[in-house]
Structure formats: structure tokens, C-alpha cells
Amino acid sequence: FVLAGTNYIGATLNLRIRMLSHYKKTMKTLFILFILLMPIAAFAQELDSPIIDKFTNDTTYSTSGAFVANDNNSGEYLMVYFSRIRNDYFLNLRMQVAGGNHNVFNVNNGGKILVKLEDNTVVNLANNSNVQASSSKGYWFANLVIPFSEDDRKKMSGSNFTAIRVMADNQNFDFGITAKEGLVMEKMLLIITTLENYN
């Protein structure tokens, strides 16, 4: 009877040990999957749904937009996102400035957009179309699409964004970017320029 009881206890312990070992392996596998899938989930959250042109079949990929400069007192802001069509990259800006502080403005085709980085590098970009500011509820706003080259991408990569200047026909607009929002821009740039699956 004592021997039988000992065998029972030993079998129970062996079963528990095997179950514990299986549980540990399962949890380890789930943890590894979580670590592998987490960047993919984060990546997906930073991208908007691709847009396919029905005529050319080109796909436009865009990051989610972020307000990188925002003045709650004046209501002025700068929203930024990056986009890509094949191997063509674009910096997209939506700017809003108070009508009481600024006159109507145009950003001409070829107008300069200056991007300042943490290491004091200034990247010179150029607007690719004529944009006239529109007025709404006491504010001027404009949407700019600014192409940038592979060389520009290399200059902007790996250094935090600190400011953007939009040079209009009769005035300049400077937007300071906090360190936190500069990192957001750097992450967006990395995402849009490292897409593997694009048309």
C-alpha cells in the first residue's frame, strides 16, 4: 500500500512537471510571437489605408498625420505627414495661421521649404505647385505637397526635426517643433521610406 502510494505520488509529480514544462514552452512561444508582432501592429497604426489610382494603378502610401507645432493661444498649427508613390517621396504640410497676424499669402511653385534638424543642418526643399492660402473663420490655411530626393532623405534621417520654415511670396512662416514631435516626424520618415511592399 505504501509502495502504491509512492508510485501514485511520483506519477502525479511527473505529470505536474510535464504540464509545467509545457506551460513554460507555450508561454515562451506566445511571448516571442508578441515581440515579433508588436512592431507590425505599431507599423500598421502609423499608416493610413493605401489609395490606388484607378487610371495608373499607382498606390499612394501615407503615414498618419501629426500636429508637430500647435499654438493654443493663437490657433495656429502645422500638421505633417509623409507619403510615397513608388520611389517618389513627399513631405505634406497643412498649415493654419491667424488672419489677424498675417496677410493672405501664396507659396509658389519652387517656393522654399526649409527643414532644420537637431544638428543644425538645414535641408532645402521646394514646393511643387502654386498654392494660394484659403480663408476660413479668421484663419489662413494652405496644404503643401513637397517632394524630396533620396539625398534629402539621407540628410533628414537619423537627426531630430526641430523647425520648419515655409517661405511664401511676401512673408515667412516659422514653426518650432518640440523634441517629442521631432521624434514622431523621424519615425514617420523611417516608416514611409522603408516600405517593402509597394506598387
VEXNULO-807131 format. One line per field, with one value per residue (C-alpha): residue in one letter; x, y, z. Coordinates in pm, whole numbers, plus 50000, padded with zeros to 5 digits. Example, Ala and Ser with C-alpha at 12.3 -4.5 7.8 and 13.67 -1.06 7.14 Angstrom:
! VEXNULO-807131
residuo <- c(a:s)
east <- c(51230:51367)
north <- c(49550:49894)
up <- c(50780:50714)
//
This chain:
! VEXNULO-807131
residuo <- c(f:v:l:a:g:t:n:y:i:g:a:t:l:n:l:r:i:r:m:l:s:h:y:k:k:t:m:k:t:l:f:i:l:f:i:l:l:m:p:i:a:a:f:a:q:e:l:d:s:p:i:i:d:k:f:t:n:d:t:t:y:s:t:s:g:a:f:v:a:n:d:n:n:s:g:e:y:l:m:v:y:f:s:r:i:r:n:d:y:f:l:n:l:r:m:q:v:a:g:g:n:h:n:v:f:n:v:n:n:g:g:k:i:l:v:k:l:e:d:n:t:v:v:n:l:a:n:n:s:n:v:q:a:s:s:s:k:g:y:w:f:a:n:l:v:i:p:f:s:e:d:d:r:k:k:m:s:g:s:n:f:t:a:i:r:v:m:a:d:n:q:n:f:d:f:g:i:t:a:k:e:g:l:v:m:e:k:m:l:l:i:i:t:t:l:e:n:y:n)
east <- c(50000:50284:50463:50146:50101:50460:50412:50094:50268:50563:50334:50143:50466:50591:50260:50276:50637:50548:50247:50462:50727:50462:50311:50652:50717:50373:50422:50769:50627:50346:50593:50816:50514:50407:50753:50760:50408:50421:50630:50396:50093:50264:50369:50010:49879:50119:49998:49673:49495:49672:49498:49510:49477:49216:49385:49752:49721:49985:49946:49991:50108:50075:50164:49910:49917:50062:50035:50403:50352:50043:49977:49660:49651:49651:49500:49794:49931:50137:50028:50272:50264:50484:50367:50513:50421:50660:51003:50881:50871:50669:50654:50295:50219:49888:49943:49696:49783:49572:49428:49482:49856:49919:49813:49689:49983:50091:50351:50471:50591:50956:50900:51146:51058:51342:51369:51601:51748:51889:52247:52171:52161:51910:51756:51631:51315:51088:50711:50593:50284:50134:49930:49720:49608:49237:49041:48806:48677:48953:49240:49452:49538:49729:49812:50158:50300:50678:50884:51222:51507:51698:51978:51731:51602:51952:52009:51681:51721:51877:51852:51561:51347:51347:51181:51018:51010:50760:50875:50571:50566:50560:50636:50799:50627:50845:50715:50919:50897:50936:51180:50888:50717:51052:51093:50742:50844:51165:50963:50717:51003:51156:50825:50746:51096:51138:50816:50891:50559:50458:50344)
north <- c(50000:50238:50148:50205:50543:50635:50539:50748:51050:51007:50981:51290:51486:51376:51482:51820:51871:51786:52020:52298:52244:52251:52567:52738:52643:52770:53099:53140:53084:53334:53589:53554:53592:53902:54058:53977:54102:54416:54619:54508:54628:54957:54990:54941:55205:55464:55417:55527:55298:55291:55472:55312:55535:55376:55505:55438:55168:55356:55317:55611:55523:55783:55798:55923:56299:56462:56814:56897:57264:57395:57730:57703:58078:58186:57870:57841:57497:57284:56929:56694:56357:56176:55998:55782:55685:55416:55566:55926:56071:56370:56584:56704:57014:57160:57499:57732:58087:58359:58613:58891:58827:58755:58871:58646:58456:58234:57959:57948:57653:57620:57817:57716:57497:57478:57186:57235:56937:56892:56901:57245:57103:57289:57085:57297:57161:57318:57328:57161:57369:57715:57725:58021:58034:57992:58173:58022:58159:58416:58189:58138:57780:57601:57243:57187:56877:56889:56626:56527:56327:56028:56266:56479:56164:56070:56419:56411:56056:55994:56351:56501:56765:57099:57355:57410:57740:57797:58080:58247:58527:58809:58655:58360:58121:57956:57658:57534:57160:57009:56723:56482:56579:56583:56217:56149:56300:56098:55780:55870:55929:55593:55413:55566:55521:55159:55014:54680:54608:54887:54910)
up <- c(50000:50085:49761:49558:49724:49647:49281:49266:49415:49178:48876:48988:49031:48689:48533:48704:48596:48235:48247:48393:48127:47853:48004:48009:47647:47543:47727:47578:47228:47290:47426:47120:46889:47082:47047:46674:46602:46816:46565:46285:46479:46562:46197:46080:46323:46178:45818:45661:45418:45078:44792:44446:44140:43912:43595:43664:43932:44132:44506:44742:45091:45365:45731:45980:46027:46339:46476:46523:46608:46782:46947:47154:47218:46852:46699:46461:46384:46148:46068:45894:45724:45475:45160:44888:44531:44406:44477:44493:44846:44969:45281:45325:45530:45641:45797:45964:46069:46226:45983:46235:46240:45873:45528:45251:45104:44817:44821:44462:44261:44361:44681:44951:45244:45496:45737:46034:46218:46566:46438:46282:45930:45712:45430:45139:44979:44717:44684:44362:44279:44320:44641:44744:45106:45171:45441:45697:46029:46067:45965:45656:45574:45299:45203:45060:44890:44885:44701:44838:44693:44822:44915:45113:45285:45394:45535:45730:45861:46198:46328:46516:46339:46522:46291:45953:45763:45483:45257:45100:44843:45097:45436:45611:45849:46112:46309:46603:46667:47013:47070:47117:46792:46613:46703:46572:46238:46233:46292:46014:45773:45861:45806:45468:45328:45436:45297:45136:44965:44731:44371)
//
